[in-house]
Amino acid sequence: MIKKLFKFIFKLLLWFIGLTVFWVLLYKFVPVPYTPLMAIRSIEGGKNYKTRHDWVPIEEISPYLQLAVICAEDQTFLSHSGFDREAIEKALKNNEKGKKIRGGSTISQQTAKNAFLWPGRTWFRKGMEAYFTLLIETLWSKERILEVYLNSVEMGKGVYGAEAASQYWFKKSAKNLRAENAAAIAAILPSPQRYSANPPGAYVVRRTQWIVRQMRYYGPFTLEKQEPKEPKEKKSKNKK
């Protein structure tokens, strides 16, 4: 009986690995059409809820926006392998002290969550996030990870991805965003349903200014850059 149970669990595990690897490989080449979060928000929003989402290749997304989200969310994106050890250590220390934390997820982790999973803070969901993060870091390029992230991340109420956000907030395509517009969109990422990129509130104005300074310090942006500079200013505490 126990032998049969282990055999069943082993087969189940093989099927799980096979299907998830296939899923990740599929999204390496195919645009992500819809995400679990979109479905959840749609159910929560009811019949009047509208989902805005237009997939565009990364070549049609302003380099300013690519740089803005890196400066705002994950300044070591090009050099890490999916996880920010320093952020994890800080989170664990805060947990030990009983402090409330916002989190320290990398862009890779957020991409794994956005494309394949659902919101949540359970150990199971975080474990699944780590698994999918390892898969995309192994099977995708950094360019693809950033492309999927920029096309699936929530950037407003019912607004997902760079193109929809650019049209919604600034009435222009993602490829035409300038530095300040890009920074304003990146500034609302901690709570895209709460904050407005245009017109911005006091918090978004301050955070936009901080992101623009980080962008200027970072210098010319290229996805081939593997050793991003350390910011002169202390990193913002508003990371996801």
C-alpha positions, 0 to 999 in steps of 0.5 A: 500500500505504501509502495503504491502511494509513493509510486503515485506521488512520484508519477504525480510529481513527474507530471507536475514538472513536465506540465510546468516546464512545458508551460514555461517554455510555451510562454518563452515564445508566446505572449501571455494572454491572460493572468490569474490576477486578471481573472481574480480582479475581474471576479471581484470587480463584477460585471462592470469591471473592465480589463485593459491589456495589450501585449507589445514586444519589448522593442515597442516599450520605451527604454525609459520604462524598462529602466524605471521599473528596474530602478524602482523595483529591482536594481540588481535584476541584471546581476542576480539569478532570480532572488535578492539575498539581501532583501530576503535576509532583511525580510527574515529579520523583520519577521523575527522582530514582528515588524510588518514588511512590504516584501522584497520580491525581485522582478523575476519573482513578480513575473513568476507570480504574475504569469503563473500564480495568484496573490498570497503570502502562504508558504505554499504560494511562496514555494510555488513562486520560488519554483517558477522563478527558478524555471524562468531564470533557467529557461528564459533570458533576462530580456524575456523576463522583463518583457513578460513582466512589463506586459503583465504587471498591474499598473492601475485599476483594471490596467495591465502591462506597459501599453495599456498603462501608457494609453490609460495614464498618458494617452500615448503608446508605450514606445513614446513614454519619456523619462518622467512619464515612465517614472510616474508609472513605475512609482505606483507599482507598490499599490497600483489600485491605490495610487494615480500616475496622472494626476499624481498625489504627493507620494507619487510625486516624491517617488517619481522624483526619486526614480528619475534620480536613480535613472540618471545615476544608472546611466545609459540602459542596456539589457546586456549590462550585467553589473548595475551600479549601486545607487547613491541614495538609499534604496527605497523601502517601497519595493514589492 
